[in-house]
Amino acid sequence: MLDFNDQAMNRFVEHQMLTTFKEFQADCHRHFKKYSDPEEARANPPNALVRRDEDWHFLCDHYISRAF
């Protein structure tokens, strides 16, 4: 059982969650960069985002933006 009153446990869980999220973001960006055409990338989401078009399109728009 997790004791969320334990600060060390909280730090560990937060670190694991952040690491997992960063790896997911990097995997998605790596997948996007496989395609020379952004529209082709939009049409071919990674396995983790199949049937989640809205999420994948949001990321594609982000990768295309100047802010990225």
mmCIF file of the N, C-alpha and C atoms, coordinates in Angstrom:
data_MODEL
# 
_entry.id   MODEL 
# 
loop_
_atom_site.group_PDB 
_atom_site.id 
_atom_site.type_symbol 
_atom_site.label_atom_id 
_atom_site.label_alt_id 
_atom_site.label_comp_id 
_atom_site.label_asym_id 
_atom_site.label_entity_id 
_atom_site.label_seq_id 
_atom_site.pdbx_PDB_ins_code 
_atom_site.Cartn_x 
_atom_site.Cartn_y 
_atom_site.Cartn_z 
_atom_site.occupancy 
_atom_site.B_iso_or_equiv 
_atom_site.pdbx_formal_charge 
_atom_site.auth_seq_id 
_atom_site.auth_comp_id 
_atom_site.auth_asym_id 
_atom_site.auth_atom_id 
_atom_site.pdbx_PDB_model_num 
ATOM 1   N N  . MET A 1 1  ? 0.844  -1.172 0.000   1.00 0.00 ? 1  MET A N  1 
ATOM 2   C CA . MET A 1 1  ? 0.000  0.000  0.000   1.00 0.00 ? 1  MET A CA 1 
ATOM 3   C C  . MET A 1 1  ? 0.896  1.244  0.000   1.00 0.00 ? 1  MET A C  1 
ATOM 4   N N  . LEU A 1 2  ? 0.483  2.254  -0.724  1.00 0.00 ? 2  LEU A N  1 
ATOM 5   C CA . LEU A 1 2  ? 1.240  3.507  -0.767  1.00 0.00 ? 2  LEU A CA 1 
ATOM 6   C C  . LEU A 1 2  ? 0.813  4.430  0.360   1.00 0.00 ? 2  LEU A C  1 
ATOM 7   N N  . ASP A 1 3  ? 1.786  5.005  1.009   1.00 0.00 ? 3  ASP A N  1 
ATOM 8   C CA . ASP A 1 3  ? 1.519  5.989  2.062   1.00 0.00 ? 3  ASP A CA 1 
ATOM 9   C C  . ASP A 1 3  ? 1.812  7.368  1.485   1.00 0.00 ? 3  ASP A C  1 
ATOM 10  N N  . PHE A 1 4  ? 0.768  8.079  1.078   1.00 0.00 ? 4  PHE A N  1 
ATOM 11  C CA . PHE A 1 4  ? 0.957  9.386  0.459   1.00 0.00 ? 4  PHE A CA 1 
ATOM 12  C C  . PHE A 1 4  ? 1.252  10.486 1.475   1.00 0.00 ? 4  PHE A C  1 
ATOM 13  N N  . ASN A 1 5  ? 1.350  10.122 2.734   1.00 0.00 ? 5  ASN A N  1 
ATOM 14  C CA . ASN A 1 5  ? 1.823  11.066 3.747   1.00 0.00 ? 5  ASN A CA 1 
ATOM 15  C C  . ASN A 1 5  ? 3.351  11.027 3.844   1.00 0.00 ? 5  ASN A C  1 
ATOM 16  N N  . ASP A 1 6  ? 3.949  10.050 3.186   1.00 0.00 ? 6  ASP A N  1 
ATOM 17  C CA . ASP A 1 6  ? 5.400  9.882  3.179   1.00 0.00 ? 6  ASP A CA 1 
ATOM 18  C C  . ASP A 1 6  ? 5.982  10.740 2.052   1.00 0.00 ? 6  ASP A C  1 
ATOM 19  N N  . GLN A 1 7  ? 6.755  11.778 2.416   1.00 0.00 ? 7  GLN A N  1 
ATOM 20  C CA . GLN A 1 7  ? 7.295  12.702 1.417   1.00 0.00 ? 7  GLN A CA 1 
ATOM 21  C C  . GLN A 1 7  ? 8.223  12.004 0.430   1.00 0.00 ? 7  GLN A C  1 
ATOM 22  N N  . ALA A 1 8  ? 9.019  11.077 0.910   1.00 0.00 ? 8  ALA A N  1 
ATOM 23  C CA . ALA A 1 8  ? 9.932  10.355 0.018   1.00 0.00 ? 8  ALA A CA 1 
ATOM 24  C C  . ALA A 1 8  ? 9.136  9.552  -1.009  1.00 0.00 ? 8  ALA A C  1 
ATOM 25  N N  . MET A 1 9  ? 8.054  8.941  -0.572  1.00 0.00 ? 9  MET A N  1 
ATOM 26  C CA . MET A 1 9  ? 7.204  8.170  -1.481  1.00 0.00 ? 9  MET A CA 1 
ATOM 27  C C  . MET A 1 9  ? 6.566  9.102  -2.512  1.00 0.00 ? 9  MET A C  1 
ATOM 28  N N  . ASN A 1 10 ? 6.094  10.255 -2.067  1.00 0.00 ? 10 ASN A N  1 
ATOM 29  C CA . ASN A 1 10 ? 5.496  11.228 -2.986  1.00 0.00 ? 10 ASN A CA 1 
ATOM 30  C C  . ASN A 1 10 ? 6.506  11.690 -4.028  1.00 0.00 ? 10 ASN A C  1 
ATOM 31  N N  . ARG A 1 11 ? 7.717  11.990 -3.599  1.00 0.00 ? 11 ARG A N  1 
ATOM 32  C CA . ARG A 1 11 ? 8.756  12.417 -4.548  1.00 0.00 ? 11 ARG A CA 1 
ATOM 33  C C  . ARG A 1 11 ? 9.049  11.318 -5.565  1.00 0.00 ? 11 ARG A C  1 
ATOM 34  N N  . PHE A 1 12 ? 9.132  10.087 -5.092  1.00 0.00 ? 12 PHE A N  1 
ATOM 35  C CA . PHE A 1 12 ? 9.391  8.961  -5.982  1.00 0.00 ? 12 PHE A CA 1 
ATOM 36  C C  . PHE A 1 12 ? 8.276  8.808  -7.013  1.00 0.00 ? 12 PHE A C  1 
ATOM 37  N N  . VAL A 1 13 ? 7.032  8.829  -6.561  1.00 0.00 ? 13 VAL A N  1 
ATOM 38  C CA . VAL A 1 13 ? 5.888  8.673  -7.469  1.00 0.00 ? 13 VAL A CA 1 
ATOM 39  C C  . VAL A 1 13 ? 5.850  9.820  -8.478  1.00 0.00 ? 13 VAL A C  1 
ATOM 40  N N  . GLU A 1 14 ? 6.047  11.044 -8.015  1.00 0.00 ? 14 GLU A N  1 
ATOM 41  C CA . GLU A 1 14 ? 6.047  12.200 -8.918  1.00 0.00 ? 14 GLU A CA 1 
ATOM 42  C C  . GLU A 1 14 ? 7.176  12.092 -9.941  1.00 0.00 ? 14 GLU A C  1 
ATOM 43  N N  . HIS A 1 15 ? 8.351  11.656 -9.497  1.00 0.00 ? 15 HIS A N  1 
ATOM 44  C CA . HIS A 1 15 ? 9.484  11.491 -10.410 1.00 0.00 ? 15 HIS A CA 1 
ATOM 45  C C  . HIS A 1 15 ? 9.167  10.437 -11.473 1.00 0.00 ? 15 HIS A C  1 
ATOM 46  N N  . GLN A 1 16 ? 8.600  9.322  -11.052 1.00 0.00 ? 16 GLN A N  1 
ATOM 47  C CA . GLN A 1 16 ? 8.252  8.259  -11.996 1.00 0.00 ? 16 GLN A CA 1 
ATOM 48  C C  . GLN A 1 16 ? 7.218  8.744  -13.008 1.00 0.00 ? 16 GLN A C  1 
ATOM 49  N N  . MET A 1 17 ? 6.218  9.471  -12.533 1.00 0.00 ? 17 MET A N  1 
ATOM 50  C CA . MET A 1 17 ? 5.181  9.984  -13.431 1.00 0.00 ? 17 MET A CA 1 
ATOM 51  C C  . MET A 1 17 ? 5.771  10.972 -14.430 1.00 0.00 ? 17 MET A C  1 
ATOM 52  N N  . LEU A 1 18 ? 6.623  11.862 -13.973 1.00 0.00 ? 18 LEU A N  1 
ATOM 53  C CA . LEU A 1 18 ? 7.244  12.849 -14.850 1.00 0.00 ? 18 LEU A CA 1 
ATOM 54  C C  . LEU A 1 18 ? 8.138  12.167 -15.885 1.00 0.00 ? 18 LEU A C  1 
ATOM 55  N N  . THR A 1 19 ? 8.918  11.196 -15.448 1.00 0.00 ? 19 THR A N  1 
ATOM 56  C CA . THR A 1 19 ? 9.800  10.469 -16.357 1.00 0.00 ? 19 THR A CA 1 
ATOM 57  C C  . THR A 1 19 ? 8.991  9.739  -17.431 1.00 0.00 ? 19 THR A C  1 
ATOM 58  N N  . THR A 1 20 ? 7.930  9.082  -17.022 1.00 0.00 ? 20 THR A N  1 
ATOM 59  C CA . THR A 1 20 ? 7.078  8.354  -17.966 1.00 0.00 ? 20 THR A CA 1 
ATOM 60  C C  . THR A 1 20 ? 6.444  9.306  -18.970 1.00 0.00 ? 20 THR A C  1 
ATOM 61  N N  . PHE A 1 21 ? 5.968  10.456 -18.497 1.00 0.00 ? 21 PHE A N  1 
ATOM 62  C CA . PHE A 1 21 ? 5.348  11.435 -19.387 1.00 0.00 ? 21 PHE A CA 1 
ATOM 63  C C  . PHE A 1 21 ? 6.361  11.992 -20.383 1.00 0.00 ? 21 PHE A C  1 
ATOM 64  N N  . LYS A 1 22 ? 7.564  12.299 -19.917 1.00 0.00 ? 22 LYS A N  1 
ATOM 65  C CA . LYS A 1 22 ? 8.600  12.825 -20.818 1.00 0.00 ? 22 LYS A CA 1 
ATOM 66  C C  . LYS A 1 22 ? 8.978  11.793 -21.880 1.00 0.00 ? 22 LYS A C  1 
ATOM 67  N N  . GLU A 1 23 ? 9.054  10.529 -21.497 1.00 0.00 ? 23 GLU A N  1 
ATOM 68  C CA . GLU A 1 23 ? 9.361  9.474  -22.460 1.00 0.00 ? 23 GLU A CA 1 
ATOM 69  C C  . GLU A 1 23 ? 8.249  9.355  -23.497 1.00 0.00 ? 23 GLU A C  1 
ATOM 70  N N  . PHE A 1 24 ? 7.003  9.460  -23.046 1.00 0.00 ? 24 PHE A N  1 
ATOM 71  C CA . PHE A 1 24 ? 5.857  9.415  -23.958 1.00 0.00 ? 24 PHE A CA 1 
ATOM 72  C C  . PHE A 1 24 ? 5.925  10.576 -24.948 1.00 0.00 ? 24 PHE A C  1 
ATOM 73  N N  . GLN A 1 25 ? 6.200  11.780 -24.450 1.00 0.00 ? 25 GLN A N  1 
ATOM 74  C CA . GLN A 1 25 ? 6.313  12.950 -25.325 1.00 0.00 ? 25 GLN A CA 1 
ATOM 75  C C  . GLN A 1 25 ? 7.427  12.753 -26.347 1.00 0.00 ? 25 GLN A C  1 
ATOM 76  N N  . ALA A 1 26 ? 8.565  12.269 -25.907 1.00 0.00 ? 26 ALA A N  1 
ATOM 77  C CA . ALA A 1 26 ? 9.702  12.057 -26.809 1.00 0.00 ? 26 ALA A CA 1 
ATOM 78  C C  . ALA A 1 26 ? 9.372  11.002 -27.860 1.00 0.00 ? 26 ALA A C  1 
ATOM 79  N N  . ASP A 1 27 ? 8.702  9.932  -27.449 1.00 0.00 ? 27 ASP A N  1 
ATOM 80  C CA . ASP A 1 27 ? 8.306  8.887  -28.399 1.00 0.00 ? 27 ASP A CA 1 
ATOM 81  C C  . ASP A 1 27 ? 7.361  9.449  -29.457 1.00 0.00 ? 27 ASP A C  1 
ATOM 82  N N  . CYS A 1 28 ? 6.415  10.277 -29.037 1.00 0.00 ? 28 CYS A N  1 
ATOM 83  C CA . CYS A 1 28 ? 5.463  10.882 -29.977 1.00 0.00 ? 28 CYS A CA 1 
ATOM 84  C C  . CYS A 1 28 ? 6.184  11.811 -30.949 1.00 0.00 ? 28 CYS A C  1 
ATOM 85  N N  . HIS A 1 29 ? 7.101  12.613 -30.448 1.00 0.00 ? 29 HIS A N  1 
ATOM 86  C CA . HIS A 1 29 ? 7.824  13.537 -31.319 1.00 0.00 ? 29 HIS A CA 1 
ATOM 87  C C  . HIS A 1 29 ? 8.717  12.769 -32.295 1.00 0.00 ? 29 HIS A C  1 
ATOM 88  N N  . ARG A 1 30 ? 9.351  11.722 -31.825 1.00 0.00 ? 30 ARG A N  1 
ATOM 89  C CA . ARG A 1 30 ? 10.187 10.890 -32.690 1.00 0.00 ? 30 ARG A CA 1 
ATOM 90  C C  . ARG A 1 30 ? 9.334  10.282 -33.809 1.00 0.00 ? 30 ARG A C  1 
ATOM 91  N N  . HIS A 1 31 ? 8.133  9.832  -33.467 1.00 0.00 ? 31 HIS A N  1 
ATOM 92  C CA . HIS A 1 31 ? 7.217  9.267  -34.461 1.00 0.00 ? 31 HIS A CA 1 
ATOM 93  C C  . HIS A 1 31 ? 6.821  10.335 -35.476 1.00 0.00 ? 31 HIS A C  1 
ATOM 94  N N  . PHE A 1 32 ? 6.502  11.533 -35.009 1.00 0.00 ? 32 PHE A N  1 
ATOM 95  C CA . PHE A 1 32 ? 6.126  12.647 -35.887 1.00 0.00 ? 32 PHE A CA 1 
ATOM 96  C C  . PHE A 1 32 ? 7.245  12.950 -36.883 1.00 0.00 ? 32 PHE A C  1 
ATOM 97  N N  . LYS A 1 33 ? 8.481  12.935 -36.405 1.00 0.00 ? 33 LYS A N  1 
ATOM 98  C CA . LYS A 1 33 ? 9.624  13.299 -37.247 1.00 0.00 ? 33 LYS A CA 1 
ATOM 99  C C  . LYS A 1 33 ? 9.953  12.246 -38.309 1.00 0.00 ? 33 LYS A C  1 
ATOM 100 N N  . LYS A 1 34 ? 9.350  11.059 -38.222 1.00 0.00 ? 34 LYS A N  1 
ATOM 101 C CA . LYS A 1 34 ? 9.558  10.033 -39.247 1.00 0.00 ? 34 LYS A CA 1 
ATOM 102 C C  . LYS A 1 34 ? 9.004  10.477 -40.603 1.00 0.00 ? 34 LYS A C  1 
ATOM 103 N N  . TYR A 1 35 ? 8.047  11.397 -40.574 1.00 0.00 ? 35 TYR A N  1 
ATOM 104 C CA . TYR A 1 35 ? 7.350  11.807 -41.787 1.00 0.00 ? 35 TYR A CA 1 
ATOM 105 C C  . TYR A 1 35 ? 7.848  13.167 -42.253 1.00 0.00 ? 35 TYR A C  1 
ATOM 106 N N  . SER A 1 36 ? 8.086  13.287 -43.551 1.00 0.00 ? 36 SER A N  1 
ATOM 107 C CA . SER A 1 36 ? 8.538  14.570 -44.099 1.00 0.00 ? 36 SER A CA 1 
ATOM 108 C C  . SER A 1 36 ? 7.372  15.533 -44.291 1.00 0.00 ? 36 SER A C  1 
ATOM 109 N N  . ASP A 1 37 ? 6.161  14.993 -44.381 1.00 0.00 ? 37 ASP A N  1 
ATOM 110 C CA . ASP A 1 37 ? 4.964  15.807 -44.580 1.00 0.00 ? 37 ASP A CA 1 
ATOM 111 C C  . ASP A 1 37 ? 4.127  15.807 -43.295 1.00 0.00 ? 37 ASP A C  1 
ATOM 112 N N  . PRO A 1 38 ? 3.879  16.980 -42.707 1.00 0.00 ? 38 PRO A N  1 
ATOM 113 C CA . PRO A 1 38 ? 3.083  17.041 -41.470 1.00 0.00 ? 38 PRO A CA 1 
ATOM 114 C C  . PRO A 1 38 ? 1.687  16.429 -41.610 1.00 0.00 ? 38 PRO A C  1 
ATOM 115 N N  . GLU A 1 39 ? 1.080  16.552 -42.788 1.00 0.00 ? 39 GLU A N  1 
ATOM 116 C CA . GLU A 1 39 ? -0.256 15.967 -42.982 1.00 0.00 ? 39 GLU A CA 1 
ATOM 117 C C  . GLU A 1 39 ? -0.198 14.442 -42.983 1.00 0.00 ? 39 GLU A C  1 
ATOM 118 N N  . GLU A 1 40 ? 0.875  13.894 -43.506 1.00 0.00 ? 40 GLU A N  1 
ATOM 119 C CA . GLU A 1 40 ? 1.050  12.443 -43.468 1.00 0.00 ? 40 GLU A CA 1 
ATOM 120 C C  . GLU A 1 40 ? 1.253  11.985 -42.022 1.00 0.00 ? 40 GLU A C  1 
ATOM 121 N N  . ALA A 1 41 ? 1.998  12.764 -41.265 1.00 0.00 ? 41 ALA A N  1 
ATOM 122 C CA . ALA A 1 41 ? 2.198  12.446 -39.845 1.00 0.00 ? 41 ALA A CA 1 
ATOM 123 C C  . ALA A 1 41 ? 0.864  12.473 -39.104 1.00 0.00 ? 41 ALA A C  1 
ATOM 124 N N  . ARG A 1 42 ? 0.040  13.499 -39.382 1.00 0.00 ? 42 ARG A N  1 
ATOM 125 C CA . ARG A 1 42 ? -1.281 13.599 -38.736 1.00 0.00 ? 42 ARG A CA 1 
ATOM 126 C C  . ARG A 1 42 ? -2.137 12.372 -39.014 1.00 0.00 ? 42 ARG A C  1 
ATOM 127 N N  . ALA A 1 43 ? -2.006 11.829 -40.214 1.00 0.00 ? 43 ALA A N  1 
ATOM 128 C CA . ALA A 1 43 ? -2.826 10.689 -40.626 1.00 0.00 ? 43 ALA A CA 1 
ATOM 129 C C  . ALA A 1 43 ? -2.319 9.363  -40.075 1.00 0.00 ? 43 ALA A C  1 
ATOM 130 N N  . ASN A 1 44 ? -1.151 9.368  -39.454 1.00 0.00 ? 44 ASN A N  1 
ATOM 131 C CA . ASN A 1 44 ? -0.531 8.126  -38.972 1.00 0.00 ? 44 ASN A CA 1 
ATOM 132 C C  . ASN A 1 44 ? -0.076 8.261  -37.526 1.00 0.00 ? 44 ASN A C  1 
ATOM 133 N N  . PRO A 1 45 ? -1.007 8.195  -36.587 1.00 0.00 ? 45 PRO A N  1 
ATOM 134 C CA . PRO A 1 45 ? -0.622 8.345  -35.177 1.00 0.00 ? 45 PRO A CA 1 
ATOM 135 C C  . PRO A 1 45 ? 0.197  7.148  -34.692 1.00 0.00 ? 45 PRO A C  1 
ATOM 136 N N  . PRO A 1 46 ? 0.981  7.359  -33.646 1.00 0.00 ? 46 PRO A N  1 
ATOM 137 C CA . PRO A 1 46 ? 1.697  6.225  -33.043 1.00 0.00 ? 46 PRO A CA 1 
ATOM 138 C C  . PRO A 1 46 ? 0.695  5.273  -32.393 1.00 0.00 ? 46 PRO A C  1 
ATOM 139 N N  . ASN A 1 47 ? 1.118  4.061  -32.146 1.00 0.00 ? 47 ASN A N  1 
ATOM 140 C CA . ASN A 1 47 ? 0.223  3.047  -31.573 1.00 0.00 ? 47 ASN A CA 1 
ATOM 141 C C  . ASN A 1 47 ? -0.448 3.517  -30.289 1.00 0.00 ? 47 ASN A C  1 
ATOM 142 N N  . ALA A 1 48 ? 0.270  4.259  -29.480 1.00 0.00 ? 48 ALA A N  1 
ATOM 143 C CA . ALA A 1 48 ? -0.278 4.709  -28.191 1.00 0.00 ? 48 ALA A CA 1 
ATOM 144 C C  . ALA A 1 48 ? -1.447 5.673  -28.368 1.00 0.00 ? 48 ALA A C  1 
ATOM 145 N N  . LEU A 1 49 ? -1.571 6.274  -29.559 1.00 0.00 ? 49 LEU A N  1 
ATOM 146 C CA . LEU A 1 49 ? -2.627 7.265  -29.775 1.00 0.00 ? 49 LEU A CA 1 
ATOM 147 C C  . LEU A 1 49 ? -3.612 6.865  -30.874 1.00 0.00 ? 49 LEU A C  1 
ATOM 148 N N  . VAL A 1 50 ? -3.629 5.598  -31.243 1.00 0.00 ? 50 VAL A N  1 
ATOM 149 C CA . VAL A 1 50 ? -4.621 5.126  -32.208 1.00 0.00 ? 50 VAL A CA 1 
ATOM 150 C C  . VAL A 1 50 ? -6.000 5.294  -31.573 1.00 0.00 ? 50 VAL A C  1 
ATOM 151 N N  . ARG A 1 51 ? -6.940 5.795  -32.354 1.00 0.00 ? 51 ARG A N  1 
ATOM 152 C CA . ARG A 1 51 ? -8.316 6.097  -31.914 1.00 0.00 ? 51 ARG A CA 1 
ATOM 153 C C  . ARG A 1 51 ? -8.362 7.257  -30.924 1.00 0.00 ? 51 ARG A C  1 
ATOM 154 N N  . ARG A 1 52 ? -7.305 8.052  -30.893 1.00 0.00 ? 52 ARG A N  1 
ATOM 155 C CA . ARG A 1 52 ? -7.286 9.270  -30.070 1.00 0.00 ? 52 ARG A CA 1 
ATOM 156 C C  . ARG A 1 52 ? -6.817 10.418 -30.964 1.00 0.00 ? 52 ARG A C  1 
ATOM 157 N N  . ASP A 1 53 ? -7.525 10.569 -32.084 1.00 0.00 ? 53 ASP A N  1 
ATOM 158 C CA . ASP A 1 53 ? -7.125 11.537 -33.106 1.00 0.00 ? 53 ASP A CA 1 
ATOM 159 C C  . ASP A 1 53 ? -6.987 12.946 -32.560 1.00 0.00 ? 53 ASP A C  1 
ATOM 160 N N  . GLU A 1 54 ? -7.906 13.357 -31.717 1.00 0.00 ? 54 GLU A N  1 
ATOM 161 C CA . GLU A 1 54 ? -7.854 14.725 -31.187 1.00 0.00 ? 54 GLU A CA 1 
ATOM 162 C C  . GLU A 1 54 ? -6.542 14.974 -30.442 1.00 0.00 ? 54 GLU A C  1 
ATOM 163 N N  . ASP A 1 55 ? -6.115 14.014 -29.652 1.00 0.00 ? 55 ASP A N  1 
ATOM 164 C CA . ASP A 1 55 ? -4.860 14.160 -28.906 1.00 0.00 ? 55 ASP A CA 1 
ATOM 165 C C  . ASP A 1 55 ? -3.660 14.203 -29.851 1.00 0.00 ? 55 ASP A C  1 
ATOM 166 N N  . TRP A 1 56 ? -3.652 13.307 -30.846 1.00 0.00 ? 56 TRP A N  1 
ATOM 167 C CA . TRP A 1 56 ? -2.535 13.264 -31.784 1.00 0.00 ? 56 TRP A CA 1 
ATOM 168 C C  . TRP A 1 56 ? -2.485 14.538 -32.623 1.00 0.00 ? 56 TRP A C  1 
ATOM 169 N N  . HIS A 1 57 ? -3.641 15.028 -33.068 1.00 0.00 ? 57 HIS A N  1 
ATOM 170 C CA . HIS A 1 57 ? -3.669 16.254 -33.870 1.00 0.00 ? 57 HIS A CA 1 
ATOM 171 C C  . HIS A 1 57 ? -3.197 17.449 -33.043 1.00 0.00 ? 57 HIS A C  1 
ATOM 172 N N  . PHE A 1 58 ? -3.551 17.472 -31.776 1.00 0.00 ? 58 PHE A N  1 
ATOM 173 C CA . PHE A 1 58 ? -3.073 18.537 -30.892 1.00 0.00 ? 58 PHE A CA 1 
ATOM 174 C C  . PHE A 1 58 ? -1.543 18.524 -30.838 1.00 0.00 ? 58 PHE A C  1 
ATOM 175 N N  . LEU A 1 59 ? -0.961 17.346 -30.674 1.00 0.00 ? 59 LEU A N  1 
ATOM 176 C CA . LEU A 1 59 ? 0.500  17.241 -30.622 1.00 0.00 ? 59 LEU A CA 1 
ATOM 177 C C  . LEU A 1 59 ? 1.130  17.627 -31.959 1.00 0.00 ? 59 LEU A C  1 
ATOM 178 N N  . CYS A 1 60 ? 0.541  17.188 -33.060 1.00 0.00 ? 60 CYS A N  1 
ATOM 179 C CA . CYS A 1 60 ? 1.073  17.548 -34.382 1.00 0.00 ? 60 CYS A CA 1 
ATOM 180 C C  . CYS A 1 60 ? 1.061  19.059 -34.562 1.00 0.00 ? 60 CYS A C  1 
ATOM 181 N N  . ASP A 1 61 ? -0.040 19.700 -34.193 1.00 0.00 ? 61 ASP A N  1 
ATOM 182 C CA . ASP A 1 61 ? -0.116 21.163 -34.295 1.00 0.00 ? 61 ASP A CA 1 
ATOM 183 C C  . ASP A 1 61 ? 0.965  21.812 -33.442 1.00 0.00 ? 61 ASP A C  1 
ATOM 184 N N  . HIS A 1 62 ? 1.207  21.242 -32.286 1.00 0.00 ? 62 HIS A N  1 
ATOM 185 C CA . HIS A 1 62 ? 2.245  21.760 -31.394 1.00 0.00 ? 62 HIS A CA 1 
ATOM 186 C C  . HIS A 1 62 ? 3.629  21.615 -32.039 1.00 0.00 ? 62 HIS A C  1 
ATOM 187 N N  . TYR A 1 63 ? 3.907  20.447 -32.622 1.00 0.00 ? 63 TYR A N  1 
ATOM 188 C CA . TYR A 1 63 ? 5.212  20.216 -33.244 1.00 0.00 ? 63 TYR A CA 1 
ATOM 189 C C  . TYR A 1 63 ? 5.440  21.141 -34.436 1.00 0.00 ? 63 TYR A C  1 
ATOM 190 N N  . ILE A 1 64 ? 4.374  21.501 -35.140 1.00 0.00 ? 64 ILE A N  1 
ATOM 191 C CA . ILE A 1 64 ? 4.472  22.372 -36.312 1.00 0.00 ? 64 ILE A CA 1 
ATOM 192 C C  . ILE A 1 64 ? 4.652  23.835 -35.909 1.00 0.00 ? 64 ILE A C  1 
ATOM 193 N N  . SER A 1 65 ? 4.170  24.192 -34.730 1.00 0.00 ? 65 SER A N  1 
ATOM 194 C CA . SER A 1 65 ? 4.152  25.595 -34.308 1.00 0.00 ? 65 SER A CA 1 
ATOM 195 C C  . SER A 1 65 ? 5.557  26.154 -34.106 1.00 0.00 ? 65 SER A C  1 
ATOM 196 N N  . ARG A 1 66 ? 5.660  27.458 -34.228 1.00 0.00 ? 66 ARG A N  1 
ATOM 197 C CA . ARG A 1 66 ? 6.941  28.132 -33.990 1.00 0.00 ? 66 ARG A CA 1 
ATOM 198 C C  . ARG A 1 66 ? 7.344  28.054 -32.521 1.00 0.00 ? 66 ARG A C  1 
ATOM 199 N N  . ALA A 1 67 ? 6.364  28.001 -31.644 1.00 0.00 ? 67 ALA A N  1 
ATOM 200 C CA . ALA A 1 67 ? 6.649  27.964 -30.204 1.00 0.00 ? 67 ALA A CA 1 
ATOM 201 C C  . ALA A 1 67 ? 7.429  26.706 -29.834 1.00 0.00 ? 67 ALA A C  1 
ATOM 202 N N  . PHE A 1 68 ? 7.233  25.642 -30.600 1.00 0.00 ? 68 PHE A N  1 
ATOM 203 C CA . PHE A 1 68 ? 7.931  24.400 -30.310 1.00 0.00 ? 68 PHE A CA 1 
ATOM 204 C C  . PHE A 1 68 ? 9.342  24.534 -30.808 1.00 0.00 ? 68 PHE A C  1 
# 
